[in-house]
Amino acid sequence: MRRRTQKHLVHFAIFFGILFLIIFLGRSQSNSKPFAWTTVRYRTTSASLPEPRGVCPGLTGSFKPALIVSRVAADGDPKWLDALADLYHLCVYIVDAPADASSTYLQVPANRGHEAMAYLTFLIDNYDNIPESGAVFVHGSRWAWHNDHKDYDNAALLTALNMSTALAPFGYHNLRCDWSVSTCSTKEAQPQGSMETYFQAVTEPWNARAVSDTALPRALAILFGGDEYSMAKSDERLLMSRTDAVRSQCCAQFVVSRDRVLQHTREEYVALRQWLLDGRDDIVAAEHLQKSKAAPSDDRVSGRILSYVWHILFMPRSVSDVQSGTADGVNLERLNYMACPSADECYCRLYGRCNLEGCTTPGRCHGQYEVPPDFKLPKDWAATHSYQNTFQP
Ligand SMILES: *[C@@H]1O[C@H](CO)[C@@H](O)[C@H](O)[C@H]1NC(C)=O
């Protein structure tokens, strides 16, 4: 009898042990709090907003997707874009061109935040005319070290790009598939707010990656929290912890559907652009208080912060969010998952390069893309690689 009781007790203990474990694991999982990163709430103190001078001509009613190009004069010959005009409605912004007050077309209010100024100006001044087939946002140079192609050729990538399959899963997709220089790998990329990154930012102030990563948690809190957010009573629904990581692809070239663009109001894009503009070095001292909330004046830092923001803005927050009870927020785990598809899946979905061999890790398919030495292409790359308009996808 006593032995039987003992046996019962052991069984009870095991049963409750497992029960507690299940409850505990379930709890710690649902504990991953949603972030209130759904609406841009930054408020500018600037008395006047830029005039709408970024209209893309002929976009109204276009059946082609828009190709928004952020160019600087140093990007070289723009002729490579001509061949893409059959596939895309071109909207080419030259961000370092002198202002032309007589025109309302394709101009930006300032050369600030790298490609972000052209992208945001397009969204603001063409908000009611985003094509139903979506939009592609790219840099102005045909050749760039980060273009995910064996010759680093954006013309080849954009020719091969399949908009409908690219937009099918989430309505947003980065143009890169390879994970090198992304923050997708949990093994290689530290959480942005980690102590290690912070110490690096302090000891190497020239290290734009460390400095912008360290600045990211506060920047996101201000962008999405607005005036309600104050560092004094830090809100955990806005501020990432030291162990939270935003995992995403690199280099700010992407496709997005009209629906995903319209999940934010035009005013939100205006606010985001003001965050960039308010951080300019030439803003007067009287506005200094506001400036401490605006974008860091170093473009390498503010541009890089915004390269983390695009997918937060554009990834869907609908049915499954409602089901998981996080409709009022961004589930970071789910966002990270959507932002980092495996390379082989991505090459197939975007560029029709399917069933690739050598995809040994989720972030790499051997023979597809290699980071060039020092993240630079040789000076004569364009001259030696411009095959006459025959793009090799
Ligand atoms: C995109 O992919 C789909 C599905 O494979 C295919 O039906 C469609 O023709 C492709 N579109 C283009 C423009 O290649």
The ligand as a Gaussian input file, in Angstrom:
#p B3LYP/6-31G(d) Opt

LIG

0 1
 C        6.419000      35.226000     -62.914000
 O        6.286000      33.914000     -62.425000
 C        5.019000      33.329000     -62.667000
 C        4.971000      32.018000     -61.908000
 O        6.094000      31.226000     -62.185000
 C        4.807000      33.187000     -64.159000
 O        3.548000      32.639000     -64.416000
 C        4.920000      34.559000     -64.793000
 O        4.854000      34.436000     -66.198000
 C        6.237000      35.231000     -64.419000
 N        6.226000      36.587000     -64.909000
 C        7.233000      37.116000     -65.568000
 C        7.077000      38.530000     -65.990000
 O        8.237000      36.486000     -65.834000

